Amino acid sequence: MAPNAFIGRTDPPTDGALSEALGPTKSIWDKLIESLDSRGVSEREWKCYSVKQGWSLRLLRKKRTIVWMAPCDDRFRVAFILGDRAVLAAHGCGLPKKILRMLDSAEKYPEGTGLRLEIRSARDLPAVMKLADVKMQ
């Protein structure tokens, strides 16, 4: 996966810096945030746990993290942590087989199964929205 575009920076990205890093995928980034906002995922928080990892935007619904978004050059990553019930629900929500295989082989953490996807085009958004819906249930 591509590295975070904001590695080594001590301040969260400005909208201008984010636009520059994301390039043509900035509109997809904005569309995803807008779609999640319409589903009640309205809290946003920039986090940087280490300058070696860069900055990520944490999207929350009532203090519950739904998805992490990490800007990269000309693309971005989304990350979900899914509990056992959410993993089962993901298998029944019509996700592409490729993503289900990734989910089945994803790393397991005490908090749940971690799934990271790289977003390069608007065609990637339906799967992300399905995963977000599963996470919100």
N, CA and C atoms as an extended XYZ file, in Angstrom:
411
Properties=species:S:1:pos:R:3:atomname:S:1:resname:S:1:resid:I:1 pbc="F F F"
N         0.840       -1.186        0.000 N   MET     1
C         0.000        0.000        0.000 CA  MET     1
C         0.883        1.245        0.000 C   MET     1
N         0.348        2.284       -0.565 N   ALA     2
C         1.070        3.553       -0.660 CA  ALA     2
C         1.272        4.153        0.728 C   ALA     2
N         2.383        4.851        0.936 N   PRO     3
C         2.619        5.480        2.240 CA  PRO     3
C         1.716        6.697        2.445 C   PRO     3
N         1.485        7.018        3.686 N   ASN     4
C         0.721        8.189        4.063 CA  ASN     4
C         1.423        9.431        3.509 C   ASN     4
N         0.645       10.362        2.983 N   ALA     5
C         1.203       11.575        2.374 CA  ALA     5
C         1.707       12.581        3.414 C   ALA     5
N         1.382       12.369        4.678 N   PHE     6
C         1.731       13.352        5.702 CA  PHE     6
C         2.662       12.790        6.771 C   PHE     6
N         3.510       11.878        6.363 N   ILE     7
C         4.541       11.356        7.259 CA  ILE     7
C         5.534       12.479        7.553 C   ILE     7
N         5.925       12.590        8.822 N   GLY     8
C         6.916       13.573        9.221 CA  GLY     8
C         6.360       14.945        9.548 C   GLY     8
N         5.084       15.144        9.375 N   ARG     9
C         4.491       16.450        9.668 CA  ARG     9
C         3.918       16.457       11.085 C   ARG     9
N         4.082       17.571       11.750 N   THR    10
C         3.630       17.655       13.138 CA  THR    10
C         2.236       18.269       13.278 C   THR    10
N         1.744       18.899       12.225 N   ASP    11
C         0.409       19.508       12.262 CA  ASP    11
C        -0.527       18.777       11.309 C   ASP    11
N        -1.823       18.730       11.646 N   PRO    12
C        -2.770       18.076       10.735 CA  PRO    12
C        -2.808       18.784        9.384 C   PRO    12
N        -3.142       18.056        8.346 N   PRO    13
C        -3.155       18.665        7.011 CA  PRO    13
C        -4.231       19.734        6.867 C   PRO    13
N        -3.888       20.786        6.153 N   THR    14
C        -4.879       21.799        5.789 CA  THR    14
C        -5.661       21.268        4.588 C   THR    14
N        -6.764       21.911        4.275 N   ASP    15
C        -7.551       21.478        3.124 CA  ASP    15
C        -6.743       21.615        1.834 C   ASP    15
N        -5.938       22.654        1.746 N   GLY    16
C        -5.100       22.842        0.560 CA  GLY    16
C        -4.051       21.753        0.417 C   GLY    16
N        -3.393       21.411        1.527 N   ALA    17
C        -2.385       20.342        1.493 CA  ALA    17
C        -3.033       19.003        1.181 C   ALA    17
N        -4.223       18.789        1.721 N   LEU    18
C        -4.956       17.554        1.451 CA  LEU    18
C        -5.318       17.460       -0.035 C   LEU    18
N        -5.796       18.546       -0.597 N   SER    19
C        -6.130       18.573       -2.029 CA  SER    19
C        -4.904       18.293       -2.887 C   SER    19
N        -3.784       18.888       -2.516 N   GLU    20
C        -2.551       18.681       -3.274 CA  GLU    20
C        -2.104       17.217       -3.215 C   GLU    20
N        -2.168       16.621       -2.035 N   ALA    21
C        -1.731       15.232       -1.879 CA  ALA    21
C        -2.679       14.259       -2.588 C   ALA    21
N        -3.968       14.447       -2.397 N   LEU    22
C        -4.941       13.506       -2.963 CA  LEU    22
C        -5.115       13.661       -4.470 C   LEU    22
N        -4.847       14.837       -4.981 N   GLY    23
C        -4.997       15.062       -6.416 CA  GLY    23
C        -6.409       14.766       -6.877 C   GLY    23
N        -6.553       13.953       -7.932 N   PRO    24
C        -7.888       13.690       -8.481 CA  PRO    24
C        -8.792       12.885       -7.542 C   PRO    24
N        -8.242       12.280       -6.512 N   THR    25
C        -9.088       11.510       -5.597 CA  THR    25
C        -9.684       12.367       -4.474 C   THR    25
N        -9.362       13.660       -4.450 N   LYS    26
C        -9.933       14.536       -3.414 CA  LYS    26
C       -11.450       14.565       -3.509 C   LYS    26
N       -11.999       14.557       -4.719 N   SER    27
C       -13.456       14.580       -4.868 CA  SER    27
C       -14.072       13.278       -4.338 C   SER    27
N       -13.363       12.170       -4.478 N   ILE    28
C       -13.848       10.883       -3.962 CA  ILE    28
C       -13.792       10.904       -2.432 C   ILE    28
N       -12.710       11.437       -1.880 N   TRP    29
C       -12.565       11.629       -0.432 CA  TRP    29
C       -13.767       12.423        0.107 C   TRP    29
N       -14.051       13.563       -0.545 N   ASP    30
C       -15.150       14.425       -0.107 CA  ASP    30
C       -16.498       13.722       -0.235 C   ASP    30
N       -16.678       12.976       -1.317 N   LYS    31
C       -17.947       12.268       -1.522 CA  LYS    31
C       -18.154       11.205       -0.446 C   LYS    31
N       -17.103       10.498       -0.078 N   LEU    32
C       -17.210        9.490        0.976 CA  LEU    32
C       -17.590       10.147        2.300 C   LEU    32
N       -16.941       11.233        2.638 N   ILE    33
C       -17.257       11.936        3.889 CA  ILE    33
C       -18.698       12.428        3.870 C   ILE    33
N       -19.128       12.978        2.743 N   GLU    34
C       -20.494       13.469        2.618 CA  GLU    34
C       -21.507       12.326        2.765 C   GLU    34
N       -21.228       11.192        2.139 N   SER    35
C       -22.129       10.038        2.231 CA  SER    35
C       -22.222        9.512        3.658 C   SER    35
N       -21.090        9.453        4.340 N   LEU    36
C       -21.094        8.996        5.724 CA  LEU    36
C       -21.776       10.007        6.635 C   LEU    36
N       -21.581       11.279        6.356 N   ASP    37
C       -22.230       12.324        7.132 CA  ASP    37
C       -23.749       12.191        7.049 C   ASP    37
N       -24.266       11.856        5.872 N   SER    38
C       -25.720       11.693        5.702 CA  SER    38
C       -26.254       10.475        6.456 C   SER    38
N       -25.352        9.575        6.863 N   ARG    39
C       -25.735        8.397        7.650 CA  ARG    39
C       -25.475        8.597        9.145 C   ARG    39
N       -25.135        9.805        9.536 N   GLY    40
C       -24.936       10.105       10.941 CA  GLY    40
C       -23.505        9.997       11.433 C   GLY    40
N       -22.578        9.791       10.510 N   VAL    41
C       -21.156        9.738       10.882 CA  VAL    41
C       -20.618       11.159       10.709 C   VAL    41
N       -20.888       11.982       11.710 N   SER    42
C       -20.639       13.408       11.527 CA  SER    42
C       -19.459       13.954       12.323 C   SER    42
N       -18.911       13.189       13.241 N   GLU    43
C       -17.737       13.662       13.975 CA  GLU    43
C       -16.475       13.295       13.216 C   GLU    43
N       -15.543       14.251       13.164 N   ARG    44
C       -14.269       14.031       12.478 CA  ARG    44
C       -13.141       14.458       13.387 C   ARG    44
N       -12.058       13.685       13.338 N   GLU    45
C       -10.915       14.000       14.184 CA  GLU    45
C        -9.630       13.548       13.492 C   GLU    45
N        -8.726       14.495       13.264 N   TRP    46
C        -7.419       14.159       12.717 CA  TRP    46
C        -6.570       13.585       13.844 C   TRP    46
N        -5.896       12.460       13.571 N   LYS    47
C        -5.049       11.809       14.565 CA  LYS    47
C        -3.700       11.477       13.935 C   LYS    47
N        -2.665       11.608       14.750 N   CYS    48
C        -1.333       11.193       14.348 CA  CYS    48
C        -0.708       10.512       15.554 C   CYS    48
N        -0.586        9.214       15.488 N   TYR    49
C        -0.021        8.468       16.608 CA  TYR    49
C         1.503        8.466       16.572 C   TYR    49
N         2.051        8.728       15.396 N   SER    50
C         3.500        8.790       15.230 CA  SER    50
C         3.798        9.563       13.948 C   SER    50
N         4.784       10.460       14.003 N   VAL    51
C         5.141       11.204       12.787 CA  VAL    51
C         5.664       10.264       11.710 C   VAL    51
N         6.067        9.060       12.092 N   LYS    52
C         6.533        8.062       11.118 CA  LYS    52
C         5.368        7.405       10.371 C   LYS    52
N         4.144        7.547       10.907 N   GLN    53
C         2.970        6.951       10.263 CA  GLN    53
C         2.128        7.975        9.524 C   GLN    53
N         2.234        9.237        9.902 N   GLY    54
C         1.452       10.275        9.248 CA  GLY    54
C         0.092       10.481        9.895 C   GLY    54
N        -0.724       11.280        9.248 N   TRP    55
C        -2.025       11.681        9.768 CA  TRP    55
C        -3.155       10.873        9.142 C   TRP    55
N        -4.190       10.626        9.949 N   SER    56
C        -5.396        9.936        9.484 CA  SER    56
C        -6.613       10.665       10.032 C   SER    56
N        -7.668       10.640        9.256 N   LEU    57
C        -8.929       11.242        9.673 CA  LEU    57
C        -9.827       10.143       10.228 C   LEU    57
N       -10.199       10.312       11.468 N   ARG    58
C       -11.055        9.348       12.161 CA  ARG    58
C       -12.490        9.859       12.076 C   ARG    58
N       -13.394        9.025       11.525 N   LEU    59
C       -14.800        9.400       11.399 CA  LEU    59
C       -15.611        8.611       12.418 C   LEU    59
N       -16.367        9.343       13.216 N   LEU    60
C       -17.087        8.730       14.329 CA  LEU    60
C       -18.594        8.960       14.241 C   LEU    60
N       -19.303        8.041       14.834 N   ARG    61
C       -20.748        8.174       15.023 CA  ARG    61
C       -21.007        7.923       16.509 C   ARG    61
N       -21.411        8.960       17.192 N   LYS    62
C       -21.657        8.870       18.637 CA  LYS    62
C       -20.474        8.255       19.381 C   LYS    62
N       -19.320        8.810       19.210 N   LYS    63
C       -18.069        8.401       19.867 CA  LYS    63
C       -17.565        7.028       19.433 C   LYS    63
N       -18.193        6.413       18.455 N   ARG    64
C       -17.745        5.117       17.949 CA  ARG    64
C       -17.049        5.325       16.606 C   ARG    64
N       -15.823        4.872       16.516 N   THR    65
C       -15.083        5.004       15.261 CA  THR    65
C       -15.692        4.075       14.221 C   THR    65
N       -16.045        4.642       13.089 N   ILE    66
C       -16.596        3.855       11.985 CA  ILE    66
C       -15.490        3.526       10.995 C   ILE    66
N       -14.709        4.511       10.622 N   VAL    67
C       -13.661        4.295        9.622 CA  VAL    67
C       -12.531        5.299        9.834 C   VAL    67
N       -11.339        4.878        9.470 N   TRP    68
C       -10.160        5.744        9.427 CA  TRP    68
C        -9.857        6.001        7.958 C   TRP    68
N        -9.511        7.236        7.618 N   MET    69
C        -9.140        7.595        6.253 CA  MET    69
C        -7.733        8.182        6.284 C   MET    69
N        -6.832        7.584        5.523 N   ALA    70
C        -5.442        8.028        5.488 CA  ALA    70
C        -5.097        8.539        4.096 C   ALA    70
N        -4.745        9.824        3.978 N   PRO    71
C        -4.395       10.368        2.664 CA  PRO    71
C        -3.029        9.875        2.192 C   PRO    71
N        -2.975        9.515        0.929 N   CYS    72
C        -1.726        9.117        0.268 CA  CYS    72
C        -1.623        9.961       -1.005 C   CYS    72
N        -0.566        9.804       -1.753 N   ASP    73
C        -0.435       10.550       -3.002 CA  ASP    73
C        -1.350        9.961       -4.062 C   ASP    73
N        -2.311       10.774       -4.518 N   ASP    74
C        -3.262       10.421       -5.574 CA  ASP    74
C        -4.173        9.246       -5.232 C   ASP    74
N        -4.327        8.965       -3.955 N   ARG    75
C        -5.236        7.907       -3.483 CA  ARG    75
C        -5.344        8.049       -1.975 C   ARG    75
N        -6.201        7.240       -1.375 N   PHE    76
C        -6.259        7.203        0.081 CA  PHE    76
C        -6.637        5.808        0.538 C   PHE    76
N        -6.359        5.558        1.801 N   ARG    77
C        -6.694        4.274        2.406 CA  ARG    77
C        -7.850        4.466        3.372 C   ARG    77
N        -8.684        3.444        3.468 N   VAL    78
C        -9.687        3.390        4.522 CA  VAL    78
C        -9.365        2.168        5.366 C   VAL    78
N        -9.643        2.260        6.651 N   ALA    79
C        -9.383        1.143        7.550 CA  ALA    79
C       -10.587        0.944        8.456 C   ALA    79
N       -10.974       -0.305        8.596 N   PHE    80
C       -12.075       -0.693        9.471 CA  PHE    80
C       -11.558       -1.701       10.477 C   PHE    80
N       -12.085       -1.656       11.687 N   ILE    81
C       -11.874       -2.704       12.676 CA  ILE    81
C       -13.252       -3.309       12.919 C   ILE    81
N       -13.417       -4.559       12.517 N   LEU    82
C       -14.720       -5.218       12.584 CA  LEU    82
C       -14.713       -6.319       13.631 C   LEU    82
N       -15.719       -6.306       14.497 N   GLY    83
C       -15.907       -7.376       15.457 CA  GLY    83
C       -16.404       -8.636       14.758 C   GLY    83
N       -16.497       -9.723       15.500 N   ASP    84
C       -16.907      -11.003       14.911 CA  ASP    84
C       -18.273      -10.927       14.228 C   ASP    84
N       -19.241      -10.272       14.864 N   ARG    85
C       -20.581      -10.162       14.255 CA  ARG    85
C       -20.534       -9.334       12.978 C   ARG    85
N       -19.717       -8.282       12.970 N   ALA    86
C       -19.600       -7.447       11.776 CA  ALA    86
C       -18.937       -8.213       10.632 C   ALA    86
N       -17.963       -9.056       10.958 N   VAL    87
C       -17.324       -9.882        9.921 CA  VAL    87
C       -18.360      -10.821        9.301 C   VAL    87
N       -19.184      -11.436       10.130 N   LEU    88
C       -20.247      -12.310        9.608 CA  LEU    88
C       -21.229      -11.523        8.753 C   LEU    88
N       -21.613      -10.344        9.219 N   ALA    89
C       -22.536       -9.504        8.453 CA  ALA    89
C       -21.922       -9.072        7.128 C   ALA    89
N       -20.626       -8.812        7.120 N   ALA    90
C       -19.946       -8.404        5.892 CA  ALA    90
C       -20.038       -9.492        4.829 C   ALA    90
N       -20.012      -10.743        5.274 N   HIS    91
C       -20.120      -11.852        4.322 CA  HIS    91
C       -21.504      -11.944        3.692 C   HIS    91
N       -22.484      -11.330        4.315 N   GLY    92
C       -23.832      -11.413        3.774 CA  GLY    92
C       -24.356      -10.138        3.151 C   GLY    92
N       -23.491       -9.146        2.940 N   CYS    93
C       -23.990       -7.856        2.448 CA  CYS    93
C       -23.655       -7.586        0.981 C   CYS    93
N       -23.157       -8.580        0.282 N   GLY    94
C       -22.905       -8.400       -1.146 CA  GLY    94
C       -21.581       -7.747       -1.504 C   GLY    94
N       -20.588       -7.880       -0.647 N   LEU    95
C       -19.261       -7.348       -0.971 CA  LEU    95
C       -18.608       -8.183       -2.070 C   LEU    95
N       -17.742       -7.583       -2.853 N   PRO    96
C       -17.002       -8.341       -3.866 CA  PRO    96
C       -16.174       -9.460       -3.214 C   PRO    96
N       -16.019      -10.552       -3.930 N   LYS    97
C       -15.269      -11.698       -3.406 CA  LYS    97
C       -13.837      -11.324       -3.039 C   LYS    97
N       -13.240      -10.448       -3.794 N   LYS    98
C       -11.870      -10.016       -3.512 CA  LYS    98
C       -11.774       -9.402       -2.113 C   LYS    98
N       -12.740       -8.576       -1.756 N   ILE    99
C       -12.723       -7.934       -0.439 CA  ILE    99
C       -13.021       -8.953        0.656 C   ILE    99
N       -13.908       -9.898        0.379 N   LEU   100
C       -14.178      -10.946        1.372 CA  LEU   100
C       -12.935      -11.794        1.627 C   LEU   100
N       -12.170      -12.093        0.572 N   ARG   101
C       -10.910      -12.831        0.757 CA  ARG   101
C        -9.925      -12.018        1.599 C   ARG   101
N        -9.866      -10.715        1.336 N   MET   102
C        -8.995       -9.843        2.125 CA  MET   102
C        -9.438       -9.839        3.585 C   MET   102
N       -10.723       -9.798        3.807 N   LEU   103
C       -11.270       -9.797        5.166 CA  LEU   103
C       -10.938      -11.100        5.883 C   LEU   103
N       -11.071      -12.213        5.180 N   ASP   104
C       -10.789      -13.517        5.787 CA  ASP   104
C        -9.315      -13.691        6.133 C   ASP   104
N        -8.442      -13.025        5.392 N   SER   105
C        -7.008      -13.154        5.666 CA  SER   105
C        -6.443      -11.955        6.442 C   SER   105
N        -7.315      -11.029        6.825 N   ALA   106
C        -6.871       -9.819        7.529 CA  ALA   106
C        -6.372      -10.149        8.929 C   ALA   106
N        -5.527       -9.262        9.413 N   GLU   107
C        -4.960       -9.437       10.748 CA  GLU   107
C        -6.044       -9.270       11.813 C   GLU   107
N        -5.964      -10.135       12.814 N   LYS   108
C        -6.909      -10.099       13.937 CA  LYS   108
C        -6.247       -9.387       15.108 C   LYS   108
N        -6.960       -8.444       15.682 N   TYR   109
C        -6.505       -7.701       16.845 CA  TYR   109
C        -7.482       -7.964       17.991 C   TYR   109
N        -7.114       -7.625       19.215 N   PRO   110
C        -8.072       -7.793       20.320 CA  PRO   110
C        -9.384       -7.027       20.078 C   PRO   110
N        -9.296       -5.885       19.372 N   GLU   111
C       -10.483       -5.066       19.096 CA  GLU   111
C       -11.330       -5.641       17.964 C   GLU   111
N       -10.746       -6.488       17.125 N   GLY   112
C       -11.465       -7.049       15.982 CA  GLY   112
C       -10.539       -7.266       14.799 C   GLY   112
N       -11.136       -7.541       13.675 N   THR   113
C       -10.400       -7.803       12.442 CA  THR   113
C       -10.136       -6.492       11.717 C   THR   113
N        -8.883       -6.245       11.386 N   GLY   114
C        -8.506       -4.997       10.716 CA  GLY   114
C        -8.474       -5.170        9.208 C   GLY   114
N        -9.214       -4.341        8.512 N   LEU   115
C        -9.266       -4.386        7.051 CA  LEU   115
C        -8.894       -3.026        6.500 C   LEU   115
N        -7.909       -3.011        5.600 N   ARG   116
C        -7.482       -1.773        4.941 CA  ARG   116
C        -7.696       -1.912        3.438 C   ARG   116
N        -8.273       -0.875        2.867 N   LEU   117
C        -8.510       -0.843        1.421 CA  LEU   117
C        -7.927        0.442        0.856 C   LEU   117
N        -7.359        0.346       -0.326 N   GLU   118
C        -6.837        1.519       -1.014 CA  GLU   118
C        -7.892        2.009       -1.994 C   GLU   118
N        -8.205        3.287       -1.917 N   ILE   119
C        -9.252        3.888       -2.748 CA  ILE   119
C        -8.586        4.726       -3.830 C   ILE   119
N        -8.863        4.339       -5.074 N   ARG   120
C        -8.276        5.047       -6.223 CA  ARG   120
C        -9.319        5.646       -7.153 C   ARG   120
N       -10.560        5.124       -7.070 N   SER   121
C       -11.604        5.639       -7.957 CA  SER   121
C       -12.960        5.536       -7.277 C   SER   121
N       -13.942        6.198       -7.869 N   ALA   122
C       -15.302        6.178       -7.326 CA  ALA   122
C       -15.892        4.773       -7.345 C   ALA   122
N       -15.365        3.889       -8.173 N   ARG   123
C       -15.862        2.502       -8.217 CA  ARG   123
C       -15.593        1.763       -6.909 C   ARG   123
N       -14.658        2.264       -6.116 N   ASP   124
C       -14.325        1.628       -4.842 CA  ASP   124
C       -15.299        1.999       -3.720 C   ASP   124
N       -16.084        3.052       -3.907 N   LEU   125
C       -16.923        3.563       -2.820 CA  LEU   125
C       -18.070        2.646       -2.394 C   LEU   125
N       -18.769        1.956       -3.294 N   PRO   126
C       -19.871        1.112       -2.822 CA  PRO   126
C       -19.450        0.080       -1.776 C   PRO   126
N       -18.308       -0.536       -1.953 N   ALA   127
C       -17.839       -1.520       -0.972 CA  ALA   127
C       -17.525       -0.840        0.359 C   ALA   127
N       -16.932        0.337        0.304 N   VAL   128
C       -16.617        1.075        1.531 CA  VAL   128
C       -17.909        1.425        2.267 C   VAL   128
N       -18.924        1.843        1.526 N   MET   129
C       -20.196        2.199        2.164 CA  MET   129
C       -20.868        0.962        2.774 C   MET   129
N       -20.764       -0.177        2.111 N   LYS   130
C       -21.324       -1.412        2.685 CA  LYS   130
C       -20.619       -1.764        3.987 C   LYS   130
N       -19.304       -1.642        3.999 N   LEU   131
C       -18.550       -1.920        5.227 CA  LEU   131
C       -18.911       -0.925        6.333 C   LEU   131
N       -19.084        0.329        5.974 N   ALA   132
C       -19.482        1.337        6.971 CA  ALA   132
C       -20.863        1.020        7.524 C   ALA   132
N       -21.785        0.609        6.658 N   ASP   133
C       -23.124        0.237        7.116 CA  ASP   133
C       -23.062       -0.956        8.074 C   ASP   133
N       -22.238       -1.941        7.736 N   VAL   134
C       -22.057       -3.106        8.606 CA  VAL   134
C       -21.509       -2.653        9.954 C   VAL   134
N       -20.539       -1.765        9.938 N   LYS   135
C       -19.917       -1.273       11.168 CA  LYS   135
C       -20.933       -0.503       12.037 C   LYS   135
N       -21.863        0.168       11.406 N   MET   136
C       -22.838        0.972       12.159 CA  MET   136
C       -23.977        0.145       12.746 C   MET   136
N       -24.145       -1.077       12.296 N   GLN   137
C       -25.246       -1.920       12.810 CA  GLN   137
C       -24.971       -2.421       14.199 C   GLN   137
